[in-house]
Each structure stands twice: as C-alpha cells, then as structure tokens.
Amino acid sequence: MTQLYQSKIFANGSTTLPKPVRDALGIKAGDRVRHVISEDRVQVFKKPTEKAHVDDPALREALDVAEVVMAENQTLLRKLK
C-alpha cells in the first residue's frame, strides 16, 4: 500500500520527517539519514551505525584488505623519505 506524507521545507533547508516516515526507516532523534539522488528519484535511507559495518562480513574483509594496503604504503613512503 502506498502512503503519501509531506513536510514543509524551512528557509535554512531543514524539514521534519513525518512520524510514519521515521518509523518506517527505524530512525530516532540523533540518527543520520542518507539521500541518494538518481536520474528519476531521490531515496532516503537510515545511515548504518558503525556497529552495523563491523557486523557485515564483506565490508569487514574489504576494510581489512584496505588496512594492509595502507600499512604497505606507509612503509613505501618511509623508504622514499
């Protein structure tokens, strides 16, 4: 079922997400949202918490690889100095 909600945009660009929208996204005061703009739409997502990133095995593996690459680059930079 599609539901329509609207909110006012203030002069500084801020707005209030209607409660049903906040509930649907699972967000509360202090949480952050992401806005994704594509050719024909804008989507709003709840920004994952840092803990959510740690629990994602694929992301954890990518971050571990990035950490190794960064350490290797630091070693190379020291040799160049």
Backbone hydrogen bonds in HBPLUS format (Angstrom, degrees):
<---DONOR---> <-ACCEPTOR-->    atom                        ^
c    i                          cat <-CA-CA->   ^        H-A-AA   ^      H-
h    n   atom  resd res      DA  || num        DHA   H-A  angle D-A-AA Bond
n    s   type  num  typ     dist DA aas  dist angle  dist       angle   num
A0010-PHE N   A0014-SER O   2.92 MM   4  5.47 173.0  1.92 164.3 166.3     1
A0013-GLY N   A0010-PHE O   2.80 MM   3  5.25 162.0  1.84 122.2 126.3     2
A0021-VAL N   A0018-PRO O   2.87 MM   3  5.33 128.2  2.15 112.6 126.8     3
A0022-ARG N   A0018-PRO O   3.00 MM   4  6.38 159.3  2.04 154.6 161.4     4
A0023-ASP N   A0019-LYS O   2.81 MM   4  5.99 164.2  1.83 158.9 163.4     5
A0024-ALA N   A0020-PRO O   2.96 MM   4  6.04 153.2  2.03 134.9 142.2     6
A0025-LEU N   A0021-VAL O   2.98 MM   4  6.22 148.9  2.08 148.2 156.2     7
A0026-GLY N   A0022-ARG O   2.84 MM   4  5.89 121.4  2.18 137.7 154.0     8
A0027-ILE N   A0022-ARG O   3.00 MM   5  5.23 162.7  2.03 146.2 148.9     9
A0026-GLY N   A0023-ASP O   3.13 MM   3  4.89 135.8  2.33  90.9 103.7    10
A0031-ASP N   A0028-LYS O   3.01 MM   3  5.70 165.3  2.03 142.8 146.3    11
A0047-LYS N   A0032-ARG O   2.88 MM  15  5.43 169.7  1.89 141.1 140.2    12
A0034-ARG N   A0045-PHE O   2.72 MM  11  5.11 158.9  1.77 148.5 156.0    13
A0045-PHE N   A0034-ARG O   2.85 MM  11  5.11 159.4  1.89 147.5 154.1    14
A0036-VAL N   A0043-GLN O   2.81 MM   7  5.07 162.0  1.84 147.5 153.8    15
A0043-GLN N   A0036-VAL O   2.85 MM   7  5.07 161.3  1.89 142.9 148.7    16
A0038-SER N   A0041-ARG O   2.96 MM   3  5.49 177.9  1.96 170.3 169.8    17
A0052-ALA N   A0049-THR O   3.01 MM   3  5.17 122.5  2.35  99.6 113.9    18
A0053-HIS N   A0049-THR O   3.33 MM   4  6.78 146.1  2.45 146.5 155.1    19
A0053-HIS N   A0050-GLU O   3.10 MM   3  5.23 124.0  2.43  97.2 111.0    20
A0054-VAL N   A0050-GLU O   3.22 MM   4  6.62 152.1  2.30 146.5 153.6    21
A0055-ASP N   A0051-LYS O   3.08 MM   4  6.36 145.0  2.21 147.7 157.0    22
A0056-ASP N   A0053-HIS O   3.21 MM   3  5.34 158.6  2.26 104.4 110.9    23
A0060-ARG N   A0056-ASP O   2.84 MM   4  6.02 162.2  1.88 160.4 166.4    24
A0061-GLU N   A0057-PRO O   2.95 MM   4  6.12 158.7  1.99 147.3 152.2    25
A0062-ALA N   A0058-ALA O   3.03 MM   4  6.29 159.2  2.08 145.4 150.9    26
A0063-LEU N   A0059-LEU O   2.86 MM   4  6.09 159.1  1.91 153.9 159.6    27
A0064-ASP N   A0060-ARG O   2.91 MM   4  6.13 150.2  2.00 146.3 154.7    28
A0065-VAL N   A0061-GLU O   2.99 MM   4  6.28 157.6  2.04 150.3 155.7    29
A0066-ALA N   A0062-ALA O   2.94 MM   4  6.16 159.6  1.98 147.0 153.1    30
A0067-GLU N   A0063-LEU O   2.92 MM   4  6.09 149.3  2.01 142.7 150.7    31
A0068-VAL N   A0064-ASP O   3.16 MM   4  6.47 151.0  2.25 144.2 150.9    32
A0069-VAL N   A0065-VAL O   3.02 MM   4  6.34 163.3  2.05 155.0 159.2    33
A0070-MET N   A0066-ALA O   2.90 MM   4  6.10 160.0  1.94 150.6 156.0    34
A0071-ALA N   A0067-GLU O   3.02 MM   4  6.21 155.8  2.08 143.1 149.6    35
A0072-GLU N   A0068-VAL O   2.94 MM   4  6.23 157.0  1.99 151.6 157.8    36
A0073-ASN N   A0069-VAL O   2.94 MM   4  6.20 155.1  2.00 149.0 155.8    37
A0074-GLN N   A0070-MET O   2.96 MM   4  6.22 149.4  2.05 147.1 155.3    38
A0075-THR N   A0071-ALA O   3.17 MM   4  6.45 153.9  2.24 145.1 151.3    39
A0076-LEU N   A0072-GLU O   3.04 MM   4  6.39 156.6  2.10 147.0 153.3    40
A0077-LEU N   A0073-ASN O   2.86 MM   4  6.06 158.3  1.90 149.3 155.3    41
A0078-ARG N   A0074-GLN O   3.00 MM   4  6.22 154.5  2.07 146.8 153.1    42
A0079-LYS N   A0075-THR O   3.15 MM   4  6.44 151.7  2.23 145.2 152.4    43
A0080-LEU N   A0076-LEU O   3.05 MM   4  6.35 141.7  2.20 145.1 155.6    44
A0081-LYS N   A0077-LEU O   3.23 MM   4  6.47 132.2  2.48 142.6 153.8    45
A0081-LYS N   A0078-ARG O   3.32 MM   3  5.36 139.5  2.50  96.0 106.5    46
